[in-house]
């Protein structure tokens, strides 16, 4: 077993300490900033009403008054970037009430 000399040990500790000091732990996320970012993303979603053609004519939806539809790309944005779910395998879209607010706690949608 090789013994370290005191000055070698001290240099090692100082170097290690300076590496940790150069990379301080990340600050906790700001809840207000996170909500603002999610709200901005949610405002970019493109809702559709009326008769919706799914997946290049696979099926058609006739949405009643008071309901809206999000296509596959916007649904993925809502699920992953606004709501924080893991990436999915794809969706044909989502249906939600017309007064749907994706950042409100009581919101719901069907996928």
C-alpha positions as CSV (number, residue, x, y, z in Angstrom):
1,X,0.0,0.0,0.0
2,X,1.4,3.4,-1.0
3,X,1.1,6.2,1.5
4,X,0.3,9.7,0.2
5,X,2.4,12.5,1.4
6,X,0.5,15.2,3.3
7,X,1.1,17.9,0.7
8,X,-0.2,15.5,-2.1
9,X,-3.3,14.8,0.0
10,X,-3.9,18.5,0.7
11,X,-3.6,19.3,-3.1
12,X,-6.1,16.6,-3.9
13,X,-8.6,17.8,-1.4
14,X,-8.2,21.4,-2.6
15,X,-8.6,20.4,-6.2
16,X,-11.7,18.3,-5.4
17,X,-13.2,21.2,-3.4
18,X,-12.7,23.7,-6.2
19,X,-14.4,21.4,-8.7
20,X,-17.5,21.2,-6.5
21,X,-17.5,24.9,-5.9
22,X,-17.4,25.6,-9.7
23,X,-20.6,23.6,-10.1
24,X,-23.0,24.6,-7.4
25,X,-26.3,22.7,-7.1
26,X,-29.1,24.0,-9.4
27,X,-31.6,26.3,-7.7
28,X,-35.1,25.0,-7.2
29,X,-37.4,25.8,-10.1
30,X,-39.5,28.9,-9.7
31,X,-43.2,27.8,-9.7
32,X,-44.4,31.1,-11.1
33,X,-41.9,30.9,-14.0
34,X,-42.9,27.2,-14.7
35,X,-46.6,28.2,-14.7
36,X,-45.9,31.0,-17.1
37,X,-43.9,28.7,-19.5
38,X,-46.7,26.1,-19.4
39,X,-49.3,28.8,-20.0
40,X,-47.4,30.1,-23.0
41,X,-47.1,26.6,-24.5
42,X,-50.8,26.0,-23.9
43,X,-51.8,29.2,-25.7
44,X,-50.0,27.9,-28.8
45,X,-52.3,24.9,-29.2
46,X,-54.6,24.7,-32.2
47,X,-58.1,23.6,-31.3
48,X,-60.6,22.4,-33.9
49,X,-64.4,22.1,-33.8
50,X,-67.1,20.6,-35.9
51,X,-66.3,17.5,-38.1
52,X,-62.7,16.3,-37.6
53,X,-60.9,13.8,-40.0
54,X,-58.6,11.5,-38.1
55,X,-55.4,10.0,-39.4
56,X,-55.7,10.7,-43.1
57,X,-59.4,9.7,-43.2
58,X,-59.3,6.7,-40.9
59,X,-62.4,8.0,-39.2
60,X,-64.4,11.2,-38.7
61,X,-65.5,12.8,-35.5
62,X,-68.6,15.0,-35.4
63,X,-68.0,17.0,-32.3
64,X,-71.1,18.4,-30.6
65,X,-71.3,22.0,-29.6
66,X,-69.3,22.7,-26.5
67,X,-66.4,20.4,-27.3
68,X,-63.0,20.9,-29.0
69,X,-60.3,18.6,-30.5
70,X,-56.5,18.8,-30.5
71,X,-54.6,16.9,-33.2
72,X,-51.8,14.5,-32.6
73,X,-48.9,17.0,-32.4
74,X,-50.8,19.4,-30.2
75,X,-51.9,16.5,-28.0
76,X,-48.3,15.4,-27.5
77,X,-47.3,19.0,-26.6
78,X,-50.1,19.2,-24.0
79,X,-49.4,15.8,-22.5
80,X,-45.6,16.0,-22.3
81,X,-44.6,19.7,-22.2
82,X,-47.6,21.3,-20.5
83,X,-48.6,18.4,-18.2
84,X,-45.1,16.8,-17.8
85,X,-46.1,13.2,-18.8
86,X,-43.4,11.0,-20.4
87,X,-43.3,10.8,-24.2
88,X,-46.0,8.6,-25.5
89,X,-46.3,6.3,-28.4
90,X,-48.6,8.7,-30.3
91,X,-52.2,9.6,-30.2
92,X,-54.9,10.3,-32.7
93,X,-55.8,13.5,-30.7
94,X,-57.8,14.6,-27.7
95,X,-61.3,15.8,-27.1
96,X,-62.1,18.3,-24.3
97,X,-64.8,20.7,-23.2
98,X,-65.0,24.0,-25.0
99,X,-64.0,26.0,-21.9
100,X,-61.0,23.7,-21.3
101,X,-58.0,25.4,-19.6
102,X,-55.0,23.1,-19.8
103,X,-53.2,24.7,-16.9
104,X,-56.2,24.7,-14.5
105,X,-56.2,22.0,-11.8
106,X,-59.7,20.8,-12.6
107,X,-59.2,20.4,-16.3
108,X,-59.9,17.1,-18.1
109,X,-59.5,15.6,-21.6
110,X,-60.1,12.3,-23.4
111,X,-57.4,10.8,-25.5
